[in-house]
């Protein structure tokens, strides 16, 4: 008992308990991350299977096919069987009731062994169907959807960066009686549910003839939004005023100060709001669904949803397009991870 | 022109893009939808004033329904159904999400080798949220061909695994499960908050002889309540706007949007249905304004109650 107590108390010492804590943490994190990664793996592997594999072997996380062997002119599945303690590769030629099967050596098909099927190990081989990707791309106007998505994403991003920089600059560098009140008003729109303005906006865009064009998704971006203005303003405030003053003495006007002093300093903040905007616009489904009606104007999100509706049974093709759709955000995330996490740390918003 | 005046004018000039946008895309549409909520309007014909009839449609029958306990007494039972579905989802998803993401953030806040890899893995699902993820989960959860139920049956020994999205009882829990996979989005906000807790507070607690659990409960947790509070408010508002997952999961199913048996008829889904399937813009605007008022009340409630449990740093310093 004393020994056990001594052992326990050794964990009480700082390094010991620290070690234990880190061990448990790693264990929990590792098992959790398996749960996170399996759906990804399932998505990728399903996109590489053919329909037969999906039907017969749906729970497998690998694109594989049963290994077969020619027995008297028919292809039979190959198993690794154990007979009298010896391991051999035999073909299963017939199922019999009771979970048993008739196995034969492919070289000597006349000698039949009856064995319990579940005790034998079925053999598989890799069977990867890369051709699902071109097939999926050709089964839908993929490039058209991609083009629309890129236009909405990047033109919108340009508009957002342009307008939000101006507005954030106005809110961070000037004193005027109503500016604080206006800023509060701006912040309050973060809580505003978009539905309360969406229907009249739809009617307005319809009157303008913009419904079923990309304009309703792009034009509002040119008029700033609360999230990004808030983030940029917070960042602009950390840029020392002395820089502005020095430029002013040199005769720079406010616009020049924004262009040549503030914006170059604020590059990390601009990049992170740009990334946030990319993720938002790329994944957005609600507004494209409402504003875009004919197929040729859809974005990838709407196109993929409809593809899923039409090609429901072709799981492999749907998964291939799904993989294509999640690759750009993931790549972007990996290449900009440092800036990205800084941005989140900085604002703590836009989940 | 005085210098101060010039400065003020320049300031206003820079915020003009937002002011124009605010008038055209926020205040204008808000007032318009308030007006539409008192009309019968199908976009094609001009709006026709009907007073409070839309609001009456939403709310009338409430006393009879409560008295008799019979939801058929509501004039618009689906409105109440959609409120019920939304609140049901929120009451399961928000606490689970809050607890799990906070727990993960505490784990991921430790100084360990390779911690960035773990953080990346947990954050990954939240950057791809949307259509592709929902399509994936619909397949995983499919009781006939999905991978989850064979796992539950063969590995965990669950005798009758649920039908998930095809079962009215399990459809909302299925959506909760789907949401928990993307818990990394709120986790990263807690992580940011945790990293903002000043280390001298921990040092002081250590000097006072506090163990790890006491340090967590007396330093970390109080310092994190503003972030908890923030996530709670946003989570609540997001639930009332929940849409994409339901649309992708149910609009192609036999029962249609919100199926099975209206068990996934979230508030925003019902609003969409009224606006863009039935083109009843008047009633849809009424629903939008009721939503707006619900969000206002919730926000106010959470803000008020926050005095009791949210610590801001200034207060903490005052106490210490």
Interface residues (C-beta under 8 A of the other chain):
Chain A: X17 X21 X22 X25 X26 X28 X29 X32 X33 X35 X36 X37 X39 X40 X42 X43 X46 X54 X55 X58 X59 X61 X163 X166 X167 X169 X170 X171 X173 X174 X175 X176 X177 X178 X179 X182 X185 X186 X189 X191 X192 X193 X194 X195 X196 X197 X198 X199 X200 X201 X202 X203 X204 X206 X220 X222 X223 X224 X229 X254 X258 X279 X283 X284 X285 X286 X289 X290 X301 X302 X304 X305 X308 X309 X312 X315 X318 X319 X322 X323 X325 X326 X329 X330 X333 X334 X337 X341 X344 X345 X346 X348 X349 X351
Chain B: X4 X7 X8 X9 X10 X11 X12 X13 X14 X15 X17 X18 X19 X20 X21 X22 X24 X25 X26 X28 X29 X30 X32 X33 X36 X43 X104 X107 X108 X110 X112 X118 X119 X120 X121 X122 X123 X124 X125 X126 X127 X128 X129 X130 X131 X132 X133 X135 X136 X137 X139 X140 X145 X146 X147 X150 X151 X181 X184 X185 X186 X188 X189 X191 X192 X193 X195 X196 X212 X227 X230 X233 X234 X237 X240 X241 X243 X244 X247 X248 X251 X252 X268 X271 X272 X275 X276 X281 X284 X285 X287 X288 X289 X291 X292 X295 X299
